[in-house]
């Protein structure tokens, strides 16, 4: 496969997944902002979301003071922000258009219709009227895109590059979503007991159930643990459980499998890095991770995922030297 074709396919799926996960992060912050809290706490929550996405300088340059309305518009509508939902879905559509011959008609039409419908919704103010419903729509269109891909695409190299992009992006975003939560409660897992004493059981439940719902894991948590929601178990479910579809472990398992399907004689180091990252999750224990600090672990994980993305780009997506 031509490297530029692989590049378009890889980034098409990454941008689609990124739009969905941006919607998930925003929904967590939006729902949390509705809980009883001071204005300073609410603003700090929105600042944390921008900080994790490394967008505070870009936001302040374009919007000024951090407000809920400003952050939501910046992360949803502002195409000058490459991480906004609008920018991601436009980029996904443009990448798909560049390789229409490698896609089925159904995949192309799904992505194209998503962009057209998004443009209409933003023009008509659907997002402002009901942010929660809008975020659900973004997630639904991403689900539809993945389903059509699985149901209609030949499982050849094109398919594997699509899946590779999806799950590398998902691993990155699940880690960022966990970090959003830690910023919201202003806590690392060092000193967890002290923080727990300063919070009420009701507030704790709503905070942790919000993050579970954001990754469609609330019912899964109840089925697996059949007990009250605790931070340790939420972290275990979203990081180390292989059978949780949006966990770090499950995402990296898919990355390794799809890398193996497109491997060539020069990609050994990239496969080694991916395999080592997967091994850390497969054999890791949540108590050991928490003992060293979950925020530190997630920061290192994000750095390694970013490096792995660079290796994939070098080995598969960059044009070969003449």
DOLO-725019 format. One record per residue (C-alpha): x, y, z; residue number from 0. Coordinates in pm, whole numbers, plus 50000, padded with zeros to 5 digits. Example, Ala and Ser with C-alpha at 12.3 -4.5 7.8 and 13.67 -1.06 7.14 Angstrom:
<recs>
- c1  c2  c3  num
- 51230  49550  50780  0
- 51367  49894  50714  1
</recs>
This chain:
<recs>
- c1  c2  c3  num
- 50000  50000  50000  0
- 50121  50353  49921  1
- 50237  50534  50233  2
- 50017  50836  50161  3
- 49710  50611  50134  4
- 49797  50447  50466  5
- 49848  50794  50613  6
- 49501  50915  50506  7
- 49334  50600  50638  8
- 49522  50614  50968  9
- 49435  50979  51029  10
- 49077  50945  50907  11
- 49008  50696  51185  12
- 49213  50890  51442  13
- 49019  51210  51379  14
- 48684  51028  51398  15
- 48783  50868  51728  16
- 48922  51199  51855  17
- 48593  51376  51784  18
- 48409  51111  51983  19
- 48650  51125  52274  20
- 48647  51505  52278  21
- 48269  51479  52310  22
- 48314  51230  52595  23
- 48560  51456  52781  24
- 48338  51760  52735  25
- 48034  51568  52855  26
- 48215  51468  53175  27
- 48311  51829  53243  28
- 47967  51960  53148  29
- 47786  51714  53378  30
- 48033  51777  53660  31
- 47981  52153  53625  32
- 47611  52101  53703  33
- 47694  51966  54050  34
- 47684  52207  54348  35
- 48022  52383  54361  36
- 48178  52726  54382  37
- 48251  52935  54074  38
- 48624  52893  54138  39
- 48592  52514  54146  40
- 48390  52516  53823  41
- 48645  52735  53645  42
- 48929  52514  53767  43
- 48755  52211  53618  44
- 48736  52375  53276  45
- 49097  52493  53305  46
- 49198  52134  53381  47
- 49033  52009  53064  48
- 49225  52264  52855  49
- 49548  52191  53041  50
- 49530  51818  52978  51
- 49474  51884  52608  52
- 49763  52138  52618  53
- 49531  52406  52484  54
- 49539  52682  52748  55
- 49764  52917  52542  56
- 49559  52861  52225  57
- 49234  52913  52414  58
- 49337  53232  52592  59
- 49468  53378  52265  60
- 49132  53323  52097  61
- 48878  53344  52381  62
- 49038  53525  52675  63
- 48902  53437  53019  64
- 48817  53073  53087  65
- 48441  53022  53108  66
- 48219  52718  53055  67
- 48061  52872  52745  68
- 48397  52974  52603  69
- 48557  52632  52654  70
- 48257  52449  52509  71
- 48251  52665  52197  72
- 48628  52643  52158  73
- 48624  52263  52183  74
- 48314  52213  51969  75
- 48279  52481  51702  76
- 48616  52654  51661  77
- 48783  52513  51350  78
- 49090  52717  51438  79
- 49138  52466  51720  80
- 49258  52143  51553  81
- 49125  51938  51846  82
- 48769  52072  51826  83
- 48490  51840  51722  84
- 48420  52045  51409  85
- 48788  52044  51303  86
- 48824  51670  51369  87
- 48516  51569  51171  88
- 48615  51797  50885  89
- 48966  51645  50881  90
- 48822  51292  50892  91
- 48600  51371  50595  92
- 48885  51528  50395  93
- 49113  51231  50460  94
- 48834  50996  50351  95
- 48775  51198  50035  96
- 49143  51167  49944  97
- 49123  50784  49949  98
- 48765  50714  49841  99
- 48891  50431  49622  100
- 49018  50246  49930  101
- 48683  50276  50111  102
- 48345  50121  50051  103
- 48063  50350  49943  104
- 47895  50306  50281  105
- 48203  50420  50475  106
- 48247  50730  50261  107
- 47878  50823  50274  108
- 47871  50784  50652  109
- 48164  51022  50703  110
- 48040  51270  50446  111
- 47690  51275  50592  112
- 47831  51324  50941  113
- 48013  51638  50828  114
- 47710  51776  50643  115
- 47480  51710  50940  116
- 47730  51864  51183  117
- 47745  52181  50972  118
- 47365  52202  50975  119
- 47341  52146  51350  120
- 47599  52414  51426  121
- 47424  52663  51197  122
- 47090  52598  51366  123
- 47227  52619  51721  124
- 47154  52259  51821  125
- 47468  52246  52034  126
- 47374  52556  52236  127
- 47019  52430  52296  128
- 47122  52095  52440  129
- 47497  52021  52476  130
- 47434  51675  52623  131
- 47221  51564  52328  132
- 47476  51704  52084  133
- 47758  51507  52248  134
- 47547  51191  52226  135
- 47498  51255  51854  136
- 47875  51286  51799  137
- 47930  50955  51979  138
- 47655  50789  51776  139
- 47808  50899  51444  140
- 48146  50764  51552  141
- 47986  50433  51649  142
- 47813  50424  51311  143
- 48139  50487  51127  144
- 48315  50201  51307  145
- 48021  49968  51254  146
- 48005  50038  50881  147
- 48381  49987  50857  148
- 48360  49650  51030  149
- 48056  49545  50832  150
- 48162  49641  50481  151
- 48543  49672  50452  152
- 48767  49393  50328  153
- 49002  49305  50614  154
- 49316  49393  50422  155
- 49592  49647  50493  156
- 49352  49940  50454  157
- 49129  49794  50724  158
- 49423  49737  50960  159
- 49548  50096  50924  160
- 49198  50220  51003  161
- 49186  50005  51316  162
- 49540  50101  51414  163
- 49448  50470  51408  164
- 49127  50411  51603  165
- 49282  50224  51893  166
- 49599  50430  51923  167
- 49378  50738  51953  168
- 49149  50561  52198  169
- 49439  50465  52426  170
- 49558  50825  52426  171
- 49214  50967  52496  172
- 49117  50720  52768  173
- 49433  50818  52956  174
- 49351  51187  52908  175
- 48995  51132  53023  176
- 49120  50977  53347  177
- 49344  51279  53398  178
- 49045  51510  53355  179
- 48886  51337  53652  180
- 49193  51370  53870  181
- 49209  51741  53801  182
- 48840  51777  53886  183
- 48885  51625  54231  184
- 49226  51796  54272  185
- 49379  51470  54383  186
- 49643  51220  54293  187
- 49606  50877  54449  188
- 49881  50968  54694  189
- 49684  51090  54994  190
- 49359  50939  54872  191
- 49225  50887  55224  192
- 49270  51253  55316  193
- 49090  51370  55004  194
- 48810  51122  55065  195
- 48754  51268  55413  196
- 48707  51616  55262  197
- 48441  51500  55014  198
- 48086  51381  55068  199
- 47973  51033  54960  200
- 47714  51192  54729  201
- 47968  51412  54551  202
- 48212  51123  54524  203
- 47946  50900  54367  204
- 47847  51159  54108  205
- 48205  51238  54013  206
- 48306  50874  53963  207
- 47982  50765  53800  208
- 48021  51055  53553  209
- 48354  50926  53429  210
- 48217  50571  53401  211
- 47921  50692  53199  212
- 48151  50894  52976  213
- 48311  50571  52852  214
- 47986  50372  52858  215
- 48116  50174  53155  216
- 47865  50239  53434  217
- 47668  49916  53375  218
- 47993  49729  53310  219
- 48128  49842  53647  220
- 47815  49719  53825  221
- 47837  49385  53648  222
- 48206  49333  53724  223
- 48231  49461  54080  224
- 47871  49456  54213  225
- 47964  49710  54479  226
- 47997  50081  54551  227
- 48206  50286  54310  228
- 48562  50335  54434  229
- 48847  50523  54261  230
- 49075  50219  54270  231
- 48826  50000  54086  232
- 48744  50271  53831  233
- 49115  50300  53753  234
- 49151  49921  53733  235
- 48854  49891  53497  236
- 48965  50167  53260  237
- 49332  50076  53259  238
- 49400  49707  53316  239
- 49083  49514  53226  240
- 49130  49339  52891  241
- 48754  49279  52860  242
- 48661  49649  52895  243
- 48642  49782  52534  244
- 48773  50132  52605  245
- 49043  50040  52857  246
- 49410  50109  52798  247
- 49478  49733  52795  248
- 49210  49655  52536  249
- 49317  49946  52316  250
- 49684  49852  52318  251
- 49595  49487  52250  252
- 49426  49600  51928  253
- 49721  49823  51838  254
- 49963  49531  51873  255
- 49742  49295  51671  256
- 49693  49542  51385  257
- 50061  49636  51383  258
- 50146  49267  51342  259
- 49910  49248  51043  260
- 50092  49525  50852  261
- 50447  49460  50981  262
- 50745  49460  50747  263
- 51119  49410  50780  264
- 51180  49764  50912  265
- 50907  49782  51177  266
- 51058  49560  51445  267
- 51140  49845  51685  268
- 50787  49984  51656  269
- 50640  49641  51731  270
- 50876  49604  52029  271
- 50766  49938  52177  272
- 50398  49853  52134  273
- 50447  49506  52281  274
- 50632  49639  52583  275
- 50359  49894  52649  276
- 50098  49618  52626  277
- 50300  49394  52860  278
- 50309  49666  53126  279
- 49929  49678  53116  280
- 49880  49302  53090  281
- 50096  49224  53393  282
- 50047  49547  53587  283
- 49864  49567  53921  284
- 49653  49864  54015  285
- 49786  49877  54373  286
- 50144  49909  54242  287
- 50041  50181  53996  288
- 49858  50377  54264  289
- 50151  50346  54503  290
- 50369  50544  54262  291
- 50095  50792  54166  292
- 49835  50749  53895  293
- 49889  51092  53743  294
- 50259  51018  53696  295
- 50177  50681  53540  296
- 49927  50832  53296  297
- 50169  51108  53199  298
- 50437  50851  53117  299
- 50184  50638  52929  300
- 50081  50935  52714  301
- 50446  51011  52635  302
- 50502  50651  52527  303
- 50187  50646  52312  304
- 50302  50968  52145  305
- 50644  50815  52075  306
- 50476  50503  51936  307
- 50267  50720  51702  308
- 50587  50879  51576  309
- 50739  50536  51512  310
- 50430  50424  51320  311
- 50447  50740  51110  312
- 50815  50681  51037  313
- 50776  50315  50946  314
- 50449  50314  50756  315
- 50315  50660  50677  316
- 50613  50873  50573  317
- 50697  50863  50201  318
- 50993  50639  50129  319
- 51316  50818  50045  320
- 51414  50811  49679  321
</recs>
